[in-house]
């Protein structure tokens, strides 16, 4: 793996036509993201879940978040949009909102038995989607890709641009 460029290294991109589309890593990452989301929507359809609905269920299931505010922040949504998503999931019988006993202002998200059953099916759909998008990659190439993506995230964080 190559070491990160020093702060005095020349910037890899300058203001020119390369920055606009196909040679722009940000644009390419966005295209991959959209492709994966389209496929995930197809994979989650038999579960009667959309892209905006399976993520909160998965996050609550693995303990990554348990409040509407945490889910909104992790999914890059405003709290109103997350409330609407949680309303739909609650109407489907997949989760309940429960007031916290210690602080009545806090609402916790709890999956129902049906929500837990759907949550157990989500990882296989994600794995299928990732496997299709990474078809032909070696394990080393996947590790290298992950390394580069983490470096990009860290570089953005260091610049004060991360979420």
DOBA-849937 format. One line per 5 residues: number of its first residue (from 0); their letters; for each residue x, y, z of N, C-alpha, C. Coordinates in pm, whole numbers, always signed. Atoms other than C-alpha are relative to their C-alpha. Example, Ala and Ser with C-alpha at 12.3 -4.5 7.8 and 13.67 -1.06 7.14 Angstrom:
# DOBA-849937
0) as) +89/-119/+0/+1230/-450/+780/+90/+120/+0  -82/-119/-6/+1367/-106/+714/-77/+109/+73
//
This chain:
# DOBA-849937
0) xxxxx) +84/-117/+0/+0/+0/+0/+89/+125/+0  -76/-124/+7/+126/+347/-83/-29/+88/+119  +26/-92/-112/+173/+597/+198/-82/+119/-51  +77/-117/+43/-60/+898/+194/+94/+110/-47  -86/-107/+47/+75/+1197/+4/+27/+100/+111
5) xxxxx) -32/-100/-101/+250/+1454/+214/-77/+127/-32  +75/-123/+24/+77/+1790/+258/+64/+86/-110  -65/-80/+103/+336/+1937/+19/-8/-65/-139  +14/+66/+130/+257/+1683/-259/-97/+79/-87  +95/-70/+88/+88/+1828/-565/-137/-67/+5
10) xxxxx) +137/+52/-1/-289/+1787/-570/-21/-87/-123  +20/+88/+114/-395/+1494/-792/-98/+56/-103  +97/-59/+93/-675/+1704/-948/+16/+151/-3  -4/-144/+22/-665/+2051/-1092/-128/+39/-73  +119/-47/+68/-937/+2263/-1243/+18/-20/-150
15) xxxxx) +1/+27/+143/-984/+2111/-1587/-116/-95/-29  +113/+83/+41/-1227/+1893/-1780/-1/-136/+69  -5/+131/-67/-1107/+1575/-1598/-87/-4/+124  +72/-5/-127/-1284/+1689/-1281/-151/-14/-17  +144/-10/+19/-1627/+1691/-1439/-71/-134/+15
20) xxxxx) +80/+121/-2/-1737/+1333/-1494/+81/-128/+12  -51/+136/-2/-1583/+1001/-1591/+134/-17/+69  -129/+11/-68/-1235/+1074/-1456/-6/+51/+144  +18/-53/-134/-1378/+1209/-1130/-37/-114/+93  +33/+112/-91/-1362/+951/-848/-131/+22/+74
25) xxxxx) +125/-27/-69/-1648/+1123/-667/-120/-35/-85  +107/+33/+93/-1869/+1091/-973/-13/-151/-15  +3/+146/+16/-1772/+726/-1016/-54/-68/+126  +51/+57/-126/-1838/+650/-646/-152/+19/+6  +144/-26/+1/-2181/+811/-684/-71/-96/-95
30) xxxxx) +60/+93/+95/-2253/+593/-991/-8/-140/+60  +1/+131/-67/-2157/+279/-795/-109/-1/+107  +100/-12/-107/-2374/+396/-503/-141/-15/-58  +133/+9/+62/-2676/+443/-733/-27/-140/-55  +16/+135/+52/-2619/+108/-901/-30/-99/+113
35) xxxxx) +22/+89/-114/-2598/-68/-565/-138/+23/+61  +133/-29/-55/-2910/+110/-437/-111/-57/-86  +101/+58/+88/-3109/+6/-744/-9/-151/+21  +0/+145/-19/-3003/-355/-697/-52/-37/+139  +49/+28/-136/-3066/-344/-321/-152/+17/+7
40) xxxxx) +145/-16/+3/-3416/-210/-386/-65/-126/-59  +53/+122/+60/-3475/-513/-611/+11/-118/+97  -22/+111/-93/-3328/-751/-353/-94/+9/+121  +83/-18/-120/-3536/-601/-68/-150/-3/-31  +143/-2/+38/-3865/-592/-265/-77/-121/+54
45) xxxxx) +75/+114/-56/-3963/-950/-162/-25/+14/+151  +20/-24/-144/-3928/-831/+200/-98/+115/+23  +88/-116/-5/-4163/-538/+119/+70/+117/+70  -79/-109/-56/-3885/-294/+212/+64/+80/-112  -70/-88/+93/-3750/+5/+24/+138/+30/+56
50) xxxxx) -135/-37/-45/-3395/+142/+47/-6/+82/+128  +8/-84/-120/-3504/+398/+303/-54/-78/+120  +58/+77/-109/-3680/+129/+508/+90/-111/+54  -79/+112/-52/-3432/-159/+528/+116/+49/+85  -117/-49/-76/-3144/+56/+656/-31/+22/+149
55) xxxxx) +29/-14/-143/-3312/+163/+984/-22/-132/+71  +22/+131/-62/-3424/-194/+1049/+133/-69/+26  -131/+63/-17/-3071/-323/+993/+80/+68/+111  -78/-73/-100/-2915/-51/+1208/-50/-26/+142  +56/+30/-133/-3152/-112/+1500/+34/-144/+36
60) xxxxx) -26/+142/-25/-3103/-488/+1466/+142/-26/+50  -139/+24/-40/-2724/-470/+1499/+46/+94/+112  -34/-87/-112/-2735/-206/+1775/+75/+126/-39  -73/-119/+46/-2590/+74/+1565/-73/+128/+39  +81/-116/-38/-2876/+311/+1655/-129/-51/+62
65) xxxxx) +129/+40/-57/-3191/+300/+1865/-92/+118/+25  +89/-114/-10/-3340/+649/+1844/-22/+58/-140  +23/-63/+131/-3496/+838/+1552/+110/+99/-37  -105/-98/+30/-3231/+1110/+1581/+128/-68/-46  -120/+73/+42/-2943/+860/+1559/-18/-59/-140
70) xxxxx) +27/+58/+131/-3106/+687/+1262/+4/+107/-109  +0/-110/+98/-3159/+1020/+1084/+143/+42/-30  -139/-43/+19/-2796/+1121/+1138/+79/-102/-80  -76/+105/+68/-2651/+787/+1025/-45/-22/-145  +52/+19/+135/-2874/+778/+715/+2/+128/-82
75) xxxxx) -9/-126/+73/-2811/+1140/+618/-136/+59/-33  +135/-52/+21/-3179/+1233/+653/-34/+103/+107  +48/-90/-105/-3357/+1512/+834/-96/-81/+88  +82/+76/-96/-3560/+1405/+1137/-143/-18/-50  +136/+14/+54/-3891/+1467/+955/-10/-118/-96
80) xxxxx) -1/+113/+94/-3800/+1224/+677/+13/-133/+74  -15/+124/-77/-3690/+965/+933/-130/-32/+73  +128/+23/-69/-4015/+1010/+1127/-100/-63/-97  +92/+57/+99/-4215/+939/+809/+36/-146/-32  -44/+138/+25/-4005/+628/+740/-36/-90/+117
85) xxxxx) +34/+80/-118/-4052/+505/+1097/-151/-20/+12  +146/+15/+1/-4427/+572/+1068/-40/-116/-90  +33/+106/+94/-4439/+342/+763/+40/-138/+55  -47/+127/-55/-4234/+72/+934/-86/-43/+119  +88/+32/-113/-4452/+92/+1244/-136/-48/-53
90) xxxxx) +128/+42/+59/-4767/+66/+1027/+10/-142/-58  -22/+136/+51/-4616/-251/+872/+19/-101/+112  -17/+89/-115/-4574/-392/+1223/+142/-47/+21  -140/+43/-9/-4193/-406/+1202/+75/+61/+118  -65/-62/-116/-4105/-176/+1491/-102/+71/+87
95) xxxxx) +79/-80/-94/-4241/+7/+1793/+88/+113/+51  -70/-110/-66/-4145/+340/+1944/-40/-3/+147  +23/+13/-143/-4106/+324/+2320/+70/+115/+71  -61/-107/-80/-4047/+611/+2562/+104/-58/+95  -108/+42/-91/-3723/+578/+2758/-46/+24/+143
100) xxxxx) +41/-13/-140/-3789/+518/+3129/+84/+105/+72  -89/-94/-68/-3487/+727/+3236/-23/+144/-43  +22/-135/+54/-3566/+1026/+3013/-120/-6/-94  +124/+13/+74/-3925/+1049/+2892/+1/+79/-132  -10/-76/+125/-3818/+1295/+2618/+57/-86/-112
105) xxxxx) -68/+86/+97/-3622/+1016/+2445/-92/-114/-43  +77/+111/+57/-3798/+769/+2214/+99/-102/-53  -84/+111/+47/-3631/+432/+2156/-76/-80/-106  +56/+84/+105/-3689/+216/+1849/+27/-145/+36  -10/+143/-32/-3756/-153/+1917/-64/-77/-115
110) xxxxx) +56/+84/+106/-3805/-413/+1644/-99/-99/+59  +95/+105/-37/-4105/-641/+1666/+60/-134/-43  -46/+133/+44/-4067/-1015/+1612/+7/-6/-152  +0/-2/+147/-4161/-961/+1246/+115/+86/-52  -112/-85/+40/-3907/-678/+1221/+133/-72/+16
115) xxxxx) -122/+79/-23/-3637/-904/+1368/+16/-107/-108  -5/+104/+104/-3727/-1177/+1119/+46/+61/-133  -43/-67/+124/-3689/-932/+827/+146/+42/+11  -138/-45/-21/-3365/-796/+977/+98/-115/-24  -88/+116/+22/-3217/-1149/+967/+19/-31/-148
120) xxxxx) -8/+26/+144/-3284/-1164/+589/+79/+109/-75  -64/-113/+69/-3125/-827/+505/+146/-28/-36  -141/+21/+35/-2754/-930/+524/+23/-85/-125  -17/+84/+120/-2795/-1200/+256/-24/+82/-126  +28/-86/+115/-2943/-941/+19/+115/+98/-25
125) xxxxx) -114/-91/+12/-2659/-700/+88/+120/-77/-57  -113/+81/+46/-2402/-978/+37/-13/-32/-149  +21/+27/+143/-2557/-1071/-300/+32/+123/-84  -23/-125/+74/-2548/-709/-414/+149/+33/-5  -143/-28/-3/-2188/-659/-303/+76/-100/-86
130) xxxxx) -70/+102/+78/-2079/-987/-459/-15/+25/-149  +20/-29/+142/-2230/-892/-792/+82/+122/-44  -75/-121/+35/-2067/-548/-787/+151/-22/+8  -144/+27/-16/-1730/-693/-684/+42/-127/-76  -29/+119/+81/-1745/-986/-929/+131/+21/-76
135) xxxxx) -128/-8/+69/-1396/-1057/-1066/+111/+64/+82  -101/-59/-88/-1218/-874/-782/+62/-112/+84  -63/+92/-93/-964/-1069/-580/-22/+53/+142  +12/-43/-140/-972/-1059/-200/+95/+117/+27  -96/-109/-19/-660/-839/-211/-51/+130/-63
140) xxxxx) +54/-120/+64/-829/-599/-455/-113/+62/+82  +107/-51/-85/-1134/-571/-229/+61/+70/+123  -67/-61/-115/-906/-502/+68/+64/+133/-38  -62/-123/+47/-719/-240/-134/-106/+108/-25  +110/-94/+23/-1046/-76/-243/-49/+57/+133
145) xxxxx) +45/-45/-132/-1161/-60/+119/+102/+94/+63  -106/-86/-51/-825/+88/+218/-8/+139/-63  +6/-129/+70/-853/+360/-47/-124/+79/+41  +122/-71/-41/-1212/+443/+48/+14/+55/+142  -22/-50/-138/-1118/+469/+417/+94/+119/+0
150) xxxxx) -92/-114/+11/-830/+697/+321/-71/+124/-48  +76/-115/+49/-1064/+920/+125/-89/+58/+109  +84/-46/-110/-1302/+937/+422/+85/+72/+104  -90/-63/-97/-1012/+1016/+656/+50/+135/-51  -45/-128/+56/-882/+1285/+420/-110/+105/+10
155) xxxxx) +113/-94/-13/-1228/+1444/+415/-20/+41/+145  +16/-33/-142/-1247/+1422/+794/+109/+96/+45  -110/-87/-36/-905/+1580/+831/-20/+143/-52  +25/-133/+59/-1021/+1866/+609/-123/+65/+61  +118/-56/-64/-1326/+1918/+829/-125/-7/-86
160) xxx) +111/+8/+94/-1563/+1808/+552/-90/-121/+24  +76/+123/-21/-1695/+1479/+691/-130/+30/+74  +129/-21/-68/-2053/+1439/+820/+14/-4/+149
//
